[in-house]
Structures are given as C-alpha cells and as structure tokens.
Amino acid sequence: MIKQTTNAGSGAGKDSSKTQTQAQGADAKKALLKDIRVKWGKFTELEVSNLKNNDDLVSHVVARYGLDKAQAQRDVDALRAGRNI
C-alpha cells in the first residue's frame, strides 16, 4: 500500500502568517506615528500620516521646529528606536 501525500492547505498557513506579519507591521507603524504626534505636537494628524520615510520626518522636524538637521536626526533616531515609517 502506497501512502499518498498532498499539499492541499499548505499555502493557507503561509497566507495566514503573512497576514499576521502585515498586521503587526501596521500596528507598529500606528504606534510610531502616535509617538511622533506626542513628541512633536505641532504636527497635524494628516501631516504625520503623510510622512513617507524617516528622512521626510527629519525634514519636517527641521522646518517646523527650526532645529538643525543633525539635531533633528538625533531626535528622530531616538524616537524611532529602530522602527521605520
């Protein structure tokens, strides 16, 4: 007797873990954007949600708060703590 194996359903686990990873990434981004709003209260929610990347945040901090770029970069890096927009 030969036992047959199938791959039916094996893709479902991959899709589930991918969806879970995407959800975790979205939650992490929401938390980072909230932290940005708390630290730099002059930004509107729309401005924060429209940030494209970390450099964009640095540019906005420089423009809005009048910091030099090096200081803004240090502040952004400290707040991000390894997280990316």
Secondary structure in CASP SS format (residue, H / E / C, confidence):
PFRMAT SS
TARGET T0000
AUTHOR 0000-0000-0000
METHOD secondary structure of the structure
MODEL  1
M C 1.00
I C 1.00
K C 1.00
Q C 1.00
T C 1.00
T C 1.00
N C 1.00
A C 1.00
G C 1.00
S H 1.00
G H 1.00
A H 1.00
G H 1.00
K H 1.00
D H 1.00
S H 1.00
S H 1.00
K H 1.00
T H 1.00
Q H 1.00
T H 1.00
Q H 1.00
A H 1.00
Q H 1.00
G H 1.00
A H 1.00
D H 1.00
A H 1.00
K H 1.00
K H 1.00
A H 1.00
L H 1.00
L H 1.00
K H 1.00
D H 1.00
I H 1.00
R H 1.00
V H 1.00
K H 1.00
W C 1.00
G C 1.00
K C 1.00
F C 1.00
T C 1.00
E H 1.00
L H 1.00
E H 1.00
V H 1.00
S H 1.00
N C 1.00
L C 1.00
K C 1.00
N C 1.00
N H 1.00
D H 1.00
D H 1.00
L H 1.00
V H 1.00
S H 1.00
H H 1.00
V H 1.00
V H 1.00
A H 1.00
R H 1.00
Y H 1.00
G C 1.00
L C 1.00
D C 1.00
K H 1.00
A H 1.00
Q H 1.00
A H 1.00
Q H 1.00
R H 1.00
D H 1.00
V H 1.00
D H 1.00
A H 1.00
L H 1.00
R H 1.00
A C 1.00
G C 1.00
R C 1.00
N C 1.00
I C 1.00
END
